[in-house]
Amino acid sequence: PAYLSTKEGVLIRVSDSFVDLTRYSREELEGMHVKKLYAEPEKRFQLLEILERDGRIKDFELDLLTKDETIIHVSARSKLYGFNGSSLIQGRLIDLTEQIKNRREMEKLVASTLNVQSGFVPICGYCKDVRTPEREWVKIEAYLSQSYGLKLTHGICPPCMEDLRKKSKS
């Protein structure tokens, strides 16, 4: 979705995909102040600050509101232009809503698989076995292998190697 606005925030032109994304009609959008679209108005000030400093912005993530007040997550790429003594902002939006939704679902799935909804993985302080969501105690290697399909290799870290050397000399 593409747009052209004044630096002050009035939309001048919008693409068909911008219309589809926001669920407003073209007539409603063209002439509208962009502040009506921002879920977090302070993000507009941050975007303007970067545009004034750098002249362009890339991959600036923000939340917008559609006509029915649904929040959509977008990434903005914008450029500040001087035109007939005025400043205009030309930009494109990339809808990230589905990607972010999928990422959050994946994070929930991983958290439930790890049994870390509370931020903790139950592990024995003595033998280091892990308690699974089925409440079974398994070796950490087996847990990681079964839960994530990881293939583990074994080695000896430098501090343990030093301890082994010290013990073998004694």
Salt bridges, closest charged atoms under 4 A:
ASP16 OD1 - ARG26 NH2 2.10
GLU28 OE2 - LYS67 NZ 2.73
GLU30 OE1 - ARG13 NH1 3.81
GLU30 OE2 - ARG26 NH1 3.85
GLU52 OE2 - LYS7 NZ 2.95
ASP54 OD1 - ARG53 NE 3.01
ASP59 OD1 - ARG77 NE 3.45
ASP63 OD1 - HIS73 ND1 2.50
ASP68 OD1 - ARG23 NH1 3.14
ASP129 OD1 - LYS139 NZ 3.32
GLU141 OE2 - HIS154 NE2 3.45
GLU162 OE1 - ARG165 NH1 3.85
